[in-house]
Amino acid sequence: MSKDIVQDGDPVLRETAKEVPADLFNTPKLTKMLEEMKESLDTAKHGVALAAPQIAIPYRIFIVRYDRMVPESKEELEPEVGIFINPEIVKTSRKQATIPEGCLSVDGIYGNTQRFERATVKAQDAEGNWFTRGGGGILAQAYQHEIDHLNGVLFIDHAENLEKHES
């Protein structure tokens, strides 16, 4: 069941998310949380990633929709979801770029942020296995944006030239 995406002003967005404990892996509770995250992101058609606190789940989890990160395509791509549990950025490029950014929890507001052009994340999958995945461009931006969420930081805290766009 899809949950509403909480908006700026909700205290859960400013809290540091809790680490997912080992005994939560391979449980119906974790499976349900991940399903709620996927369904909530599915309903937000312009969203490419979602952190658990954005649907009031206080754990260090984020998901990305790889299929929504490809340049505009005419056909609807099959959903391809990446799950990152207890993630941490382990490596970044030296080079940074100023990129436009928005957020499902700060709906309608966009601005420019400084982000590393490439980032590598170490995280656990739904079974608790550790993996490392790197990315550039929008994927690196999503990694940094979502891990900010897990630390109680919103992009508007460091973005410049904020503008409101009506959806």
DSSP file (Angstrom, degrees, kcal/mol; ACC not computed):
  #  RESIDUE AA STRUCTURE BP1 BP2  ACC     N-H-->O    O-->H-N    N-H-->O    O-->H-N    TCO  KAPPA ALPHA  PHI   PSI    X-CA   Y-CA   Z-CA
    1    1 A M              0   0    0      0, 0.0    39,-0.2     0, 0.0     2,-0.1   0.000 360.0 360.0 360.0 130.7    0.0    0.0    0.0
    2    2 A S        -     0   0    0     37,-0.2     2,-0.3    38,-0.1    35,-0.1  -0.442 360.0-151.5 -70.9 140.2    1.3    3.4   -1.0
    3    3 A K        -     0   0    0     33,-0.6     2,-0.1    -2,-0.1    53,-0.1  -0.825  25.5 -97.5-110.7 153.0    2.0    5.9    1.8
    4    4 A D        -     0   0    0     -2,-0.3     2,-0.6     1,-0.1    36,-0.1  -0.399  36.2-118.2 -66.7 142.8    1.8    9.7    1.5
    5    5 A I        -     0   0    0     35,-0.1    50,-0.2    -2,-0.1    49,-0.1  -0.741  32.7-126.5 -83.3 121.9    5.1   11.4    1.0
    6    6 A V        -     0   0    0     48,-3.1     2,-0.2    -2,-0.6     3,-0.1  -0.350  23.7-134.5 -71.7 150.8    5.7   13.7    3.9
    7    7 A Q    >   -     0   0    0      1,-0.1     3,-2.2    99,-0.1    99,-0.2  -0.666  32.9 -73.4-108.2 159.6    6.5   17.4    3.3
    8    8 A D  T 3  S+     0   0    0     97,-2.5    -1,-0.1     1,-0.3    98,-0.0  -0.185 118.3  47.5 -47.5 134.1    9.0   19.8    4.6
    9    9 A G  T 3  S+     0   0    0      1,-0.5    -1,-0.3    -3,-0.1     5,-0.0   0.013  79.3 116.4 113.3 -25.1    7.9   20.8    8.1
   10   10 A D    X   -     0   0    0     -3,-2.2     3,-1.6     1,-0.1    -1,-0.5  -0.654  67.5-136.2 -76.1 127.9    7.3   17.2    9.2
   11   11 A P  G >  S+     0   0    0      0, 0.0     3,-1.7     0, 0.0     4,-0.5   0.770  97.2  71.0 -58.4 -27.9    9.8   16.5   12.0
   12   12 A V  G >  S+     0   0    0      1,-0.3     3,-0.8     2,-0.2   140,-0.1   0.816  91.7  60.0 -60.4 -28.4   10.7   13.0   10.6
   13   13 A L  G <  S+     0   0    0     -3,-1.6    -1,-0.3     1,-0.2     4,-0.1   0.675 105.5  47.9 -72.8 -15.9   12.5   14.7    7.8
   14   14 A R  G <  S+     0   0    0     -3,-1.7     2,-0.2    -4,-0.3    -1,-0.2   0.394  93.8  94.2-105.2   0.9   14.9   16.4   10.2
   15   15 A E  S <  S-     0   0    0     -3,-0.8     2,-0.6    -4,-0.5   137,-0.3  -0.625  82.2-111.8 -92.4 153.2   15.8   13.4   12.3
   16   16 A T        -     0   0    0     -2,-0.2   135,-0.2   135,-0.2   134,-0.1  -0.748  41.7-121.1 -80.2 123.5   18.8   11.2   11.7
   17   17 A A        -     0   0    0    133,-2.7    42,-0.3    -2,-0.6     2,-0.2  -0.292  25.1-112.2 -67.7 150.2   17.4    7.8   10.5
   18   18 A K  B     -a   59   0A   0     40,-3.4    42,-2.3     1,-0.1    68,-0.2  -0.546  30.9-104.6 -83.3 146.3   18.2    4.7   12.5
   19   19 A E        -     0   0    0     -2,-0.2    -1,-0.1    40,-0.2    42,-0.1  -0.406  37.4-110.4 -63.7 143.4   20.4    1.9   11.2
   20   20 A V        -     0   0    0     40,-0.3    -1,-0.1    -2,-0.1     5,-0.1  -0.703  38.9-129.7 -77.5 118.6   18.5   -1.2   10.1
   21   21 A P    >>  -     0   0    0      0, 0.0     3,-2.2     0, 0.0     4,-0.5  -0.329  14.9-113.9 -72.5 153.5   19.3   -3.8   12.7
   22   22 A A  G >4 S+     0   0    0      1,-0.3     3,-1.1     2,-0.2    -2,-0.0   0.822 113.5  60.8 -54.4 -35.5   20.5   -7.3   11.6
   23   23 A D  G 34 S+     0   0    0      1,-0.2    -1,-0.3     3,-0.0    -3,-0.0   0.520  95.2  63.0 -77.1  -1.0   17.4   -9.0   13.0
   24   24 A L  G X4 S+     0   0    0     -3,-2.2     3,-0.9     5,-0.1     6,-0.5   0.669  80.2 100.0 -91.5 -19.0   15.2   -7.0   10.7
   25   25 A F  T << S+     0   0    0     -3,-1.1   102,-0.2    -4,-0.5   101,-0.1  -0.366  88.0  16.5 -66.6 147.5   16.6   -8.5    7.5
   26   26 A N  T 3  S+     0   0    0    100,-1.2    -1,-0.2     1,-0.2   101,-0.1   0.845  99.7 125.4  58.3  37.3   14.6  -11.3    5.9
   27   27 A T  S <> S-     0   0    0     -3,-0.9     4,-2.2     1,-0.1    -1,-0.2  -0.901  73.1-121.1-121.7 154.9   11.5  -10.4    7.9
   28   28 A P  H  > S+     0   0    0      0, 0.0     4,-2.6     0, 0.0     5,-0.2   0.838 112.9  61.1 -59.1 -32.0    7.9   -9.6    6.7
   29   29 A K  H  > S+     0   0    0      2,-0.2     4,-2.1     1,-0.2     5,-0.1   0.932 107.4  41.9 -62.6 -46.3    8.3   -6.1    8.4
   30   30 A L  H  > S+     0   0    0     -6,-0.5     4,-2.6     2,-0.2     5,-0.2   0.920 113.7  53.0 -66.9 -42.7   11.3   -5.1    6.2
   31   31 A T  H  X S+     0   0    0     -4,-2.2     4,-2.2     1,-0.2    -2,-0.2   0.912 109.6  49.3 -57.3 -43.3    9.6   -6.6    3.1
   32   32 A K  H  X S+     0   0    0     -4,-2.6     4,-2.5     2,-0.2    -1,-0.2   0.911 109.9  50.8 -64.2 -43.4    6.5   -4.5    3.9
   33   33 A M  H  X S+     0   0    0     -4,-2.1     4,-2.2     1,-0.2    -2,-0.2   0.931 111.6  47.6 -59.5 -45.6    8.6   -1.3    4.4
   34   34 A L  H  X S+     0   0    0     -4,-2.6     4,-2.5     1,-0.2    -1,-0.2   0.887 111.6  50.5 -64.9 -38.9   10.3   -1.8    1.0
   35   35 A E  H  X S+     0   0    0     -4,-2.2     4,-2.8    -5,-0.2     5,-0.2   0.913 109.8  50.3 -64.2 -42.7    7.0   -2.5   -0.7
   36   36 A E  H  X S+     0   0    0     -4,-2.5     4,-2.3     1,-0.2   -33,-0.6   0.895 111.3  49.3 -62.6 -39.3    5.5    0.7    0.7
   37   37 A M  H  X S+     0   0    0     -4,-2.2     4,-2.4     2,-0.2    -2,-0.2   0.938 112.2  47.4 -64.4 -46.5    8.5    2.6   -0.5
   38   38 A K  H  X S+     0   0    0     -4,-2.5     4,-2.5     1,-0.2    -2,-0.2   0.926 114.2  46.7 -61.4 -45.4    8.3    1.2   -4.0
   39   39 A E  H  X S+     0   0    0     -4,-2.8     4,-1.7     2,-0.2    -1,-0.2   0.889 112.0  50.6 -65.9 -38.8    4.6    1.8   -4.2
   40   40 A S  H  X S+     0   0    0     -4,-2.3     4,-0.9    -5,-0.2    -1,-0.2   0.903 113.0  45.7 -65.5 -40.6    5.0    5.4   -2.9
   41   41 A L  H  < S+     0   0    0     -4,-2.4     3,-0.5     1,-0.2     6,-0.3   0.877 107.7  58.7 -69.6 -36.7    7.7    6.1   -5.5
   42   42 A D  H  < S+     0   0    0     -4,-2.5    -1,-0.2     1,-0.2    -2,-0.2   0.893 105.3  49.6 -56.8 -40.0    5.6    4.5   -8.2
   43   43 A T  H  < S+     0   0    0     -4,-1.7     2,-1.3     1,-0.2    -1,-0.2   0.737  97.2  72.4 -75.2 -21.3    2.8    7.0   -7.6
   44   44 A A    ><  -     0   0    0     -4,-0.9     3,-2.5    -3,-0.5    -1,-0.2  -0.694  69.2-174.8 -92.8  83.9    5.3    9.9   -7.7
   45   45 A K  T 3  S+     0   0    0     -2,-1.3    -1,-0.2     1,-0.3    -2,-0.1   0.714  78.4  49.1 -58.2 -26.0    5.8    9.8  -11.5
   46   46 A H  T 3  S+     0   0    0     -3,-0.1     2,-0.3    58,-0.0    -1,-0.3   0.390  91.2 103.0 -95.4   4.7    8.5   12.5  -11.5
   47   47 A G    <   -     0   0    0     -3,-2.5     3,-0.1    -6,-0.3    56,-0.0  -0.668  42.9-178.7 -90.6 142.0   10.5   10.9   -8.7
   48   48 A V  S    S+     0   0    0     -2,-0.3    17,-3.3     1,-0.3     2,-0.3   0.574  71.0  12.8-109.1 -16.2   13.7    9.0   -9.3
   49   49 A A  E     -B   64   0B   0     15,-0.3     2,-0.3    -8,-0.0    -1,-0.3  -0.982  58.7-159.7-156.8 161.6   14.5    8.0   -5.7
   50   50 A L  E     -B   63   0B   0     13,-2.3    13,-2.5    -2,-0.3     2,-0.3  -0.980   9.5-146.9-151.1 133.3   13.0    7.9   -2.2
   51   51 A A  E >   -B   62   0B   0     -2,-0.3     3,-1.8    11,-0.2     4,-0.3  -0.782  29.4-118.1 -97.8 146.5   14.4    7.7    1.3
   52   52 A A  G > >S+     0   0    0      9,-2.9     3,-2.2    -2,-0.3     5,-2.1   0.857 111.3  61.4 -52.8 -41.9   12.4    5.9    4.0
   53   53 A P  G > 5S+     0   0    0      0, 0.0     3,-1.9     0, 0.0    -1,-0.3   0.771  89.7  72.4 -59.1 -21.8   11.9    9.0    6.2
   54   54 A Q  G < 5S+     0   0    0     -3,-1.8   -48,-3.1     1,-0.3    -2,-0.2   0.693 105.2  37.2 -67.9 -16.9   10.0   10.6    3.3
   55   55 A I  G < 5S-     0   0    0     -3,-2.2    -1,-0.3    -4,-0.3    -3,-0.1  -0.044 129.0 -96.7-120.2  30.6    7.2    8.2    4.0
   56   56 A A  T < 5S+     0   0    0     -3,-1.9    -2,-0.1     1,-0.2    -4,-0.1   0.750  82.0 135.0  64.9  29.1    7.7    8.4    7.8
   57   57 A I      < -     0   0    0     -5,-2.1     2,-0.7    -6,-0.1    -1,-0.2  -0.948  47.0-151.6-103.7 114.8    9.8    5.2    8.1
   58   58 A P        +     0   0    0      0, 0.0   -40,-3.4     0, 0.0     2,-0.2   0.019  55.5 110.1 -83.8  33.1   12.7    6.3   10.4
   59   59 A Y  B    S-a   18   0A   0     -2,-0.7     2,-1.9   -42,-0.3    -7,-0.2  -0.712  79.6-105.5-109.3 159.4   15.3    3.8    9.0
   60   60 A R  S    S+     0   0    0    -42,-2.3    26,-3.5    -2,-0.2     2,-0.4  -0.559  74.9 121.8 -81.6  77.9   18.4    4.2    6.9
   61   61 A I  E     + C   0  85B   0     -2,-1.9    -9,-2.9    24,-0.2     2,-0.3  -0.998  31.3 172.3-138.4 138.4   17.0    2.9    3.6
   62   62 A F  E     -BC  51  84B   0     22,-2.4    22,-2.6    -2,-0.4     2,-0.3  -0.989  12.8-156.0-141.2 157.2   16.6    4.5    0.2
   63   63 A I  E     -BC  50  83B   0    -13,-2.5   -13,-2.3    -2,-0.3     2,-0.4  -0.924   4.2-157.6-125.5 153.2   15.5    3.2   -3.2
   64   64 A V  E     -BC  49  82B   0     18,-2.0    18,-2.7    -2,-0.3     2,-0.8  -0.967  15.4-139.3-128.3 147.9   16.3    4.4   -6.7
   65   65 A R  E >   - C   0  81B   0    -17,-3.3     3,-1.4    -2,-0.4     4,-0.3  -0.851  17.6-175.5-104.9  95.0   14.4    3.8  -10.0
   66   66 A Y  G >  S+     0   0    0     14,-2.0     3,-1.7    -2,-0.8     4,-0.3   0.857  81.2  62.8 -58.4 -35.9   17.1    3.2  -12.5
   67   67 A D  G 3  S+     0   0    0     13,-0.7     3,-0.4     1,-0.3    -1,-0.3   0.734 101.1  52.3 -64.8 -21.4   14.5    3.1  -15.3
   68   68 A R  G <  S+     0   0    0     -3,-1.4    -1,-0.3    12,-0.2    -2,-0.2   0.443  97.6  68.2 -91.9   0.1   13.6    6.7  -14.6
   69   69 A M  S <  S+     0   0    0     -3,-1.7    -1,-0.2    -4,-0.3    69,-0.2   0.473  77.1  96.9 -98.2  -2.9   17.2    7.9  -14.8
   70   70 A V  S    S-     0   0    0     -3,-0.4     3,-0.2    -4,-0.3    -3,-0.0  -0.556  92.1 -85.1 -83.4 152.8   17.6    7.3  -18.5
   71   71 A P  S    S-     0   0    0      0, 0.0    -1,-0.1     0, 0.0    -2,-0.1  -0.172  73.3 -62.9 -53.6 151.4   17.2   10.2  -20.9
   72   72 A E        -     0   0    0     -3,-0.1     2,-0.4     1,-0.1     3,-0.1  -0.022  63.2-169.1 -41.4 127.6   13.5   10.8  -21.9
   73   73 A S        -     0   0    0     -3,-0.2     4,-0.1     2,-0.1    -1,-0.1  -0.934  26.7-135.0-124.9 147.6   12.3    7.7  -23.7
   74   74 A K  S    S+     0   0    0     -2,-0.4     2,-0.2     2,-0.1    -1,-0.1   0.882  87.1  63.4 -69.5 -38.5    9.0    7.4  -25.7
   75   75 A E  S    S-     0   0    0      1,-0.1     2,-0.5    -3,-0.1    -2,-0.1  -0.578  91.3-109.1 -93.0 154.0    8.2    4.0  -24.2
   76   76 A E        -     0   0    0     -2,-0.2     2,-0.2     1,-0.0    -2,-0.1  -0.655  37.9-141.3 -75.9 123.9    7.5    3.1  -20.6
   77   77 A L        -     0   0    0     -2,-0.5     3,-0.1   -10,-0.2   -10,-0.0  -0.563  23.9 -96.5 -87.7 153.4   10.4    1.1  -19.2
   78   78 A E        -     0   0    0     -2,-0.2     2,-0.1     1,-0.1   -11,-0.1  -0.440  51.5 -97.8 -62.7 137.5   10.0   -1.8  -16.8
   79   79 A P        -     0   0    0      0, 0.0     2,-0.5     0, 0.0    -1,-0.1  -0.390  41.2-173.0 -59.9 129.6   10.5   -0.6  -13.2
   80   80 A E        -     0   0    0     -2,-0.1   -14,-2.0    -3,-0.1   -13,-0.7  -0.936   8.3-169.2-127.7 107.3   14.1   -1.4  -12.1
   81   81 A V  E     -C   65   0B   0     -2,-0.5     2,-0.5   -16,-0.2   -16,-0.2  -0.833  11.8-157.8-107.5 130.6   14.5   -0.6   -8.4
   82   82 A G  E     -C   64   0B   0    -18,-2.7   -18,-2.0    -2,-0.5     2,-0.5  -0.898  11.4-152.9-102.0 133.7   17.7   -0.5   -6.5
   83   83 A I  E     -C   63   0B   0     -2,-0.5     2,-0.5   -20,-0.2   -20,-0.2  -0.918  11.0-174.6-110.1 129.1   17.5   -1.0   -2.7
   84   84 A F  E     -C   62   0B   0    -22,-2.6   -22,-2.4    -2,-0.5     2,-0.4  -0.961   3.3-176.3-127.5 112.0   20.1    0.5   -0.5
   85   85 A I  E    S-CD  61 124B   0     39,-2.2    39,-2.9    -2,-0.5   -24,-0.2  -0.913  72.0  -2.5-113.1 135.4   20.0   -0.3    3.3
   86   86 A N  E    S-     0   0B   0    -26,-3.5    -1,-0.2    -2,-0.4   -25,-0.1   0.915  93.2-173.8  52.1  48.4   22.4    1.3    5.8
   87   87 A P  E     +     0   0B   0      0, 0.0     2,-0.3     0, 0.0    36,-0.2  -0.345  17.3 178.8 -76.9 151.8   24.2    3.1    2.9
   88   88 A E  E     - D   0 122B   0     34,-1.9    34,-2.8    -2,-0.1     2,-0.6  -0.983  32.7-117.9-146.5 144.2   27.3    5.2    3.2
   89   89 A I  E     + D   0 121B   0     -2,-0.3    32,-0.3    32,-0.2     3,-0.1  -0.705  32.0 175.7 -79.6 122.7   29.2    7.0    0.5
   90   90 A V  E     +     0   0B   0     30,-2.6     2,-0.3    -2,-0.6    31,-0.2   0.583  63.5  15.2-104.9 -13.8   32.7    5.5    0.5
   91   91 A K  E     - D   0 120B   0     29,-1.3    29,-2.9     2,-0.0     2,-0.3  -0.975  58.8-177.7-159.6 143.5   34.2    7.4   -2.4
   92   92 A T  E     - D   0 119B   0     -2,-0.3    27,-0.2    27,-0.2     2,-0.1  -0.952  33.3-104.2-136.6 160.5   33.5   10.5   -4.5
   93   93 A S        -     0   0    0     25,-2.0    27,-0.0    -2,-0.3    25,-0.0  -0.396  26.0-128.1 -71.4 160.6   35.1   12.2   -7.4
   94   94 A R  S    S+     0   0    0     -2,-0.1     2,-0.2    22,-0.1    -1,-0.1   0.839  88.7  85.4 -74.8 -33.1   37.1   15.3   -6.7
   95   95 A K        -     0   0    0     21,-0.1    22,-2.5     1,-0.0    23,-0.4  -0.466  62.1-168.5 -76.4 135.5   35.1   17.2   -9.3
   96   96 A Q  E     -F  116   0C   0     20,-0.3     2,-0.3    -2,-0.2    20,-0.2  -0.816   2.9-159.8-117.1 161.0   31.8   18.7   -8.4
   97   97 A A  E     -F  115   0C   0     18,-2.8    18,-2.6    -2,-0.3     2,-0.6  -0.973  21.7-123.0-137.2 152.8   29.1   20.2  -10.5
   98   98 A T  E     +F  114   0C   0     -2,-0.3    16,-0.2    16,-0.2    14,-0.0  -0.877  42.9 175.7 -94.6 120.7   26.2   22.6   -9.9
   99   99 A I  E     -F  113   0C   0     14,-2.8    14,-2.8    -2,-0.6     2,-0.1  -0.946  34.9-106.7-131.1 147.6   23.0   20.8  -10.9
  100  100 A P  E     -F  112   0C   0      0, 0.0     2,-0.3     0, 0.0    12,-0.2  -0.454  45.4-179.4 -68.2 143.7   19.3   21.6  -10.8
  101  101 A E  E     +F  111   0C   0     10,-2.9    10,-2.2    -2,-0.1     2,-0.2  -0.994  16.9 176.4-147.7 150.5   17.6   19.6   -8.1
  102  102 A G        -     0   0    0     -2,-0.3     2,-0.3     8,-0.2     8,-0.1  -0.801  15.9-142.9-138.9-177.7   14.1   19.0   -6.6
  103  103 A C    >   -     0   0    0      6,-0.5     3,-1.4     3,-0.4     6,-0.3  -0.978  19.7-135.3-155.8 137.5   12.6   16.8   -4.0
  104  104 A L  T 3  S+     0   0    0     -2,-0.3     3,-0.5     1,-0.3   -99,-0.1   0.739 110.9  52.5 -64.4 -22.1    9.3   14.9   -3.5
  105  105 A S  T 3  S+     0   0    0      1,-0.2   -97,-2.5   -98,-0.1    -1,-0.3   0.458 111.3  45.2 -93.7  -2.1    9.2   16.2    0.1
  106  106 A V  S X  S-     0   0    0     -3,-1.4     3,-1.9   -99,-0.2    -3,-0.4  -0.494  93.9-161.9-131.3  60.6    9.7   19.8   -0.9
  107  107 A D  T 3   +     0   0    0     -3,-0.5    -3,-0.1     1,-0.3     3,-0.1  -0.137  65.3   8.6 -57.7 131.1    7.2   19.6   -3.8
  108  108 A G  T 3  S+     0   0    0      1,-0.2    57,-3.9    -5,-0.1     2,-0.5   0.382  99.3 111.5  86.2  -4.3    7.3   22.3   -6.4
  109  109 A I  E <   + G   0 164C   0     -3,-1.9    -6,-0.5    -6,-0.3     2,-0.3  -0.890  40.5 176.5-106.5 132.7   10.6   23.9   -5.2
  110  110 A Y  E     + G   0 163C   0     53,-2.7    53,-3.0    -2,-0.5     2,-0.3  -0.951   6.4 152.6-132.1 152.3   13.7   23.6   -7.3
  111  111 A G  E     -F  101   0C   0    -10,-2.2   -10,-2.9    -2,-0.3     2,-0.4  -0.948  43.1 -86.5-162.6 179.5   17.2   25.0   -7.0
  112  112 A N  E     -FG 100 160C   0     48,-2.8    48,-2.7    -2,-0.3     2,-0.3  -0.857  39.9-173.2-103.3 133.1   20.9   24.4   -7.8
  113  113 A T  E     -F   99   0C   0    -14,-2.8   -14,-2.8    -2,-0.4     2,-0.6  -0.898  26.9-121.4-123.3 154.2   23.1   22.2   -5.6
  114  114 A Q  E     +F   98   0C   0     -2,-0.3     2,-0.3    44,-0.3   -16,-0.2  -0.846  43.9 166.8 -89.9 120.6   26.8   21.4   -5.6
  115  115 A R  E     -F   97   0C   0    -18,-2.6   -18,-2.8    -2,-0.6     2,-0.1  -0.965  41.9-101.6-134.2 151.3   27.2   17.7   -5.9
  116  116 A F  E     -F   96   0C   0     -2,-0.3   -20,-0.3   -20,-0.2    28,-0.1  -0.487  29.1-133.4 -66.3 142.1   30.1   15.3   -6.6
  117  117 A E  S    S+     0   0    0    -22,-2.5    20,-1.4    -2,-0.1     2,-0.3   0.810  89.7  25.5 -69.8 -29.3   30.0   14.2  -10.2
  118  118 A R  E     + E   0 136B   0    -23,-0.4   -25,-2.0    18,-0.2     2,-0.3  -0.981  68.5 178.1-134.2 147.7   30.6   10.6   -9.2
  119  119 A A  E     -DE  92 135B   0     16,-2.4    16,-1.9    -2,-0.3     2,-0.4  -0.996  15.8-151.8-148.9 145.4   29.9    8.7   -6.0
  120  120 A T  E     -DE  91 134B   0    -29,-2.9   -30,-2.6    -2,-0.3   -29,-1.3  -0.975  15.9-161.9-119.5 131.4   30.3    5.1   -4.8
  121  121 A V  E     -DE  89 133B   0     12,-2.8    12,-2.6    -2,-0.4     2,-0.5  -0.910  10.3-156.0-116.9 138.3   28.0    3.8   -2.1
  122  122 A K  E     +DE  88 132B   0    -34,-2.8   -34,-1.9    -2,-0.4     2,-0.3  -0.954  36.3 142.2-107.5 130.7   28.4    0.7    0.1
  123  123 A A  E     - E   0 131B   0      8,-2.5     8,-2.7    -2,-0.5     2,-0.3  -0.916  45.6-102.6-155.2 176.9   25.1   -0.7    1.4
  124  124 A Q  E     -DE  85 130B   0    -39,-2.9   -39,-2.2    -2,-0.3     6,-0.2  -0.837  27.3-135.1-109.6 150.6   23.1   -3.8    2.2
  125  125 A D    >   -     0   0    0      4,-2.2     3,-1.8    -2,-0.3   -41,-0.1  -0.297  44.8 -81.5 -90.7-175.8   20.5   -5.5    0.1
  126  126 A A  T 3  S+     0   0    0      1,-0.3  -100,-1.2     2,-0.1   -96,-0.1   0.715 132.0  51.4 -63.6 -20.5   17.1   -6.8    1.4
  127  127 A E  T 3  S-     0   0    0   -102,-0.2    -1,-0.3     2,-0.1  -102,-0.1   0.536 121.3-105.9 -91.5  -7.6   18.8  -10.0    2.6
  128  128 A G  S <  S+     0   0    0     -3,-1.8     2,-0.3     1,-0.3    -2,-0.1   0.466  71.0 144.3  97.9   2.2   21.5   -8.1    4.5
  129  129 A N        -     0   0    0      1,-0.1    -4,-2.2    -5,-0.0    -1,-0.3  -0.569  48.2-125.2 -76.6 136.8   24.4   -8.8    2.0
  130  130 A W  E     +E  124   0B   0     -2,-0.3     2,-0.3    -6,-0.2    -6,-0.2  -0.572  36.2 167.1 -79.9 143.6   26.9   -5.9    1.5
  131  131 A F  E     -E  123   0B   0     -8,-2.7    -8,-2.5    -2,-0.2     2,-0.4  -0.958  26.3-138.1-147.6 165.0   27.5   -4.5   -1.9
  132  132 A T  E     +E  122   0B   0     -2,-0.3     2,-0.4   -10,-0.2   -10,-0.2  -0.992  20.5 178.4-127.5 135.4   29.2   -1.5   -3.5
  133  133 A R  E     -E  121   0B   0    -12,-2.6   -12,-2.8    -2,-0.4     2,-0.2  -0.988   7.5-163.6-141.4 130.5   27.8    0.4   -6.4
  134  134 A G  E     +E  120   0B   0     -2,-0.4     2,-0.3   -14,-0.3   -14,-0.2  -0.665  13.1 168.3-106.3 163.9   29.2    3.5   -8.1
  135  135 A G  E     -E  119   0B   0    -16,-1.9   -16,-2.4    -2,-0.2     2,-0.2  -0.984  18.8-146.6-167.3 162.4   27.5    6.0  -10.4
  136  136 A G  E >>  +E  118   0B   0     -2,-0.3     3,-1.4   -18,-0.2     4,-0.5  -0.749  62.6   9.7-125.0 174.6   27.8    9.3  -12.1
  137  137 A G  H 3> S-     0   0    0    -20,-1.4     4,-2.2     1,-0.3     5,-0.2  -0.274 129.5  -0.5  60.3-132.8   25.5   12.0  -13.2
  138  138 A I  H 3> S+     0   0    0      1,-0.2     4,-2.4     2,-0.2    -1,-0.3   0.804 134.3  55.7 -64.2 -30.0   21.9   11.7  -11.9
  139  139 A L  H <> S+     0   0    0     -3,-1.4     4,-2.5     2,-0.2    -1,-0.2   0.934 108.9  46.1 -69.0 -44.5   22.7    8.5  -10.1
  140  140 A A  H  X S+     0   0    0     -4,-0.5     4,-2.1   -23,-0.3    -2,-0.2   0.898 112.9  51.7 -61.6 -39.7   25.5   10.1   -8.1
  141  141 A Q  H  X S+     0   0    0     -4,-2.2     4,-2.6     1,-0.2    -2,-0.2   0.921 109.4  49.5 -62.3 -44.2   23.2   13.0   -7.4
  142  142 A A  H  X S+     0   0    0     -4,-2.4     4,-2.9     2,-0.2     5,-0.3   0.913 108.2  53.4 -63.1 -43.4   20.5   10.7   -6.1
  143  143 A Y  H  X S+     0   0    0     -4,-2.5     4,-2.3     1,-0.2     5,-0.2   0.949 114.0  41.9 -54.8 -49.6   22.9    8.8   -3.8
  144  144 A Q  H  X S+     0   0    0     -4,-2.1     4,-1.8     1,-0.2    -2,-0.2   0.898 115.5  49.4 -67.4 -41.3   24.0   12.1   -2.2
  145  145 A H  H  X S+     0   0    0     -4,-2.6     4,-1.7     2,-0.2    -1,-0.2   0.920 113.9  44.8 -63.6 -46.0   20.5   13.5   -2.0
  146  146 A E  H  X S+     0   0    0     -4,-2.9     4,-1.7     2,-0.2    -2,-0.2   0.884 111.6  51.2 -71.1 -38.3   19.0   10.4   -0.4
  147  147 A I  H  X S+     0   0    0     -4,-2.3     4,-0.9    -5,-0.3    -1,-0.2   0.864 106.1  57.0 -67.6 -33.2   21.8   10.0    2.1
  148  148 A D  H ><>S+     0   0    0     -4,-1.8     5,-2.7    -5,-0.2     3,-1.2   0.940 104.3  53.1 -56.3 -45.9   21.3   13.6    3.0
  149  149 A H  H ><5S+     0   0    0     -4,-1.7     3,-1.9     1,-0.3    -2,-0.2   0.902 104.1  54.8 -55.1 -42.5   17.7   12.7    3.8
  150  150 A L  H 3<5S+     0   0    0     -4,-1.7  -133,-2.7     1,-0.3    -1,-0.3   0.709 109.2  49.0 -67.2 -18.4   18.9    9.9    6.1
  151  151 A N  T <<5S-     0   0    0     -3,-1.2    -1,-0.3    -4,-0.9    -2,-0.2   0.235 123.3-103.5-103.3  11.2   20.9   12.5    8.0
  152  152 A G  T < 5S+     0   0    0     -3,-1.9     2,-0.4  -137,-0.3    -3,-0.2   0.709  79.3 131.7  77.8  20.7   18.0   14.9    8.3
  153  153 A V      < -     0   0    0     -5,-2.7     2,-0.3    -6,-0.2    -1,-0.3  -0.899  40.4-158.7-110.5 133.7   19.2   17.3    5.6
  154  154 A L    >   -     0   0    0     -2,-0.4     3,-2.2    -3,-0.1     4,-0.4  -0.810  29.4-118.0-106.1 152.0   17.0   18.6    2.8
  155  155 A F  G >> S+     0   0    0     -2,-0.3     3,-1.6     1,-0.3     4,-1.1   0.811 112.2  66.7 -59.2 -29.0   18.4   19.9   -0.5
  156  156 A I  G 34 S+     0   0    0      1,-0.3    -1,-0.3     2,-0.2     6,-0.1   0.673  86.1  72.4 -67.0 -14.4   16.9   23.3    0.3
  157  157 A D  G <4 S+     0   0    0     -3,-2.2    -1,-0.3     1,-0.2    -2,-0.2   0.761 118.6  13.7 -69.4 -24.0   19.4   23.6    3.2
  158  158 A H  T <4 S+     0   0    0     -3,-1.6   -44,-0.3    -4,-0.4    -2,-0.2   0.320 100.1 112.9-135.1   7.5   22.3   24.1    0.7
  159  159 A A     <  -     0   0    0     -4,-1.1     2,-0.3   -46,-0.1   -46,-0.2  -0.458  50.2-147.0 -81.6 156.6   20.6   24.9   -2.7
  160  160 A E  E    S+G  112   0C   0    -48,-2.7   -48,-2.8     1,-0.2    -2,-0.1  -0.825  70.9  24.8-118.3 161.0   20.9   28.2   -4.4
  161  161 A N  E    S-     0   0C   0     -2,-0.3    -1,-0.2   -50,-0.2     2,-0.1   0.910  77.5-163.5  54.9  48.7   18.5   30.1   -6.6
  162  162 A L  E     -     0   0C   0     -3,-0.2     2,-0.3   -51,-0.1   -51,-0.2  -0.407  10.3-177.7 -65.9 136.2   15.4   28.4   -5.2
  163  163 A E  E     -G  110   0C   0    -53,-3.0   -53,-2.7    -2,-0.1     2,-0.5  -0.983  24.2-129.8-135.4 146.4   12.3   28.8   -7.4
  164  164 A K  E     -G  109   0C   0     -2,-0.3     2,-0.5   -55,-0.2   -55,-0.2  -0.845  22.9-170.3 -95.7 129.9    8.7   27.6   -7.0
  165  165 A H        -     0   0    0    -57,-3.9     2,-0.4    -2,-0.5    -2,-0.0  -0.975  20.6-130.7-117.2 131.9    7.2   25.8  -10.0
  166  166 A E              0   0    0     -2,-0.5   -58,-0.1     1,-0.1    -2,-0.0  -0.657 360.0 360.0 -79.4 134.8    3.6   25.0  -10.1
  167  167 A S              0   0    0     -2,-0.4    -1,-0.1   -60,-0.0   -59,-0.0   0.484 360.0 360.0 -91.4 360.0    2.9   21.4  -11.0
